């Protein structure tokens, strides 16, 4: 079994989720997170007390979505290739071996 941790921009979440559904992934967990890394951070307008200032700034941390799933070894590569082939998805995928799991 392989664990996949997928980091994508918020706007890419639905496309990534659809690929996982199409690949018949049974369990998907996602988190809305803030992070810093190599992905671009878009400049936004600063708002003070409800008023737009016209001033642009780049936030230190950017909003991202973290998706986690556990899949069979043979599915992992096909999922990663499908995510890469989708032009609208920008992010990173981390894989790890899952040697044990326990039902509670």
N, C-alpha and C positions, 0 to 999 in steps of 0.2 A: 504494500500500500504506500501511496505517496501523499504527503500533505502539500497543499498549494496555498501560499499566501500571496495575494494579488493586490497591489497598490495601484489605483487609477484615479484620475481626476473625477470629481463628482459627475461631470457631464458624460463620462464614459461608462458609468455604472450600469445603465440599462443595456447597453450593447454587450458588456462583459457578462452580465447576468443571463442574457438571452443565449449566448454561446454555451454557458454552463447548462442551461435547460436543454438546449438542442443536443448536447453530449450526454444527456440523461444522468446528470449528477444528482444524487439523491438529497444531499444535505449541503446547504449554503448558509454561511453566517457572514454578516457584514457589519461594519462599524463606520460611522462618520467620524473622521479624525482630523487633526491639524498636524502638519509636519513640515519638515524642511529637508531639501535634498536637491537632486539634479533637475527635477521637473520645473518648468517655468512657473513663475508666480506672476499673475497679471496685476497691473497697476489698477487701483481703485480710487474713487473720489472720496476724500475725507469729508465726513459729515459731523458738524458740531451743533449740539443741541437742536437737532432736527433740521438744520439748514445746510444746504450744499455749499461748500466753500470754493469749488472749482479747483482745489488743490489735489494733485494726484500723488499717491505714495504707493510703494510696493510693500505689502505686509511681510513681516519676518517669517511667519508661518502661513502655509497655504492649506486650504481645505482639500482633503482627499478621502477616498473610500477604501477601506481595507476589506477584502473578501477572503474568507477562509473556507477550505473544503478538503476532504479526504477522498481520494479516488483510487481505483485499481491502477497498478503500474502502467498497463497498456493504454489507459485513458489519459494519463498525465501528459504525455508528449503530444497527443492529438489536440488536447485542450490548449496547450501552450502555442502550438502552431496556428490554431484557429484564432487565438487572441492576437498573435503577431500579424496575421493576414488581414484582420479588420483594421482598416485605415483610420478609424475614428478613436481607437483606443490607444492612449499613451500612458505608460506606467512601467511597472516592474513586477516580475513574478519570481518568488522564491520557492524552491522545492526542498522537501526533506523526507527522509524515510520514516515510516511509521512502523515500528517493529511490534508494538503491542497496543491493544485497546481492550477496555473492560466495560461491560454493560453494568449499569447500576440499577 
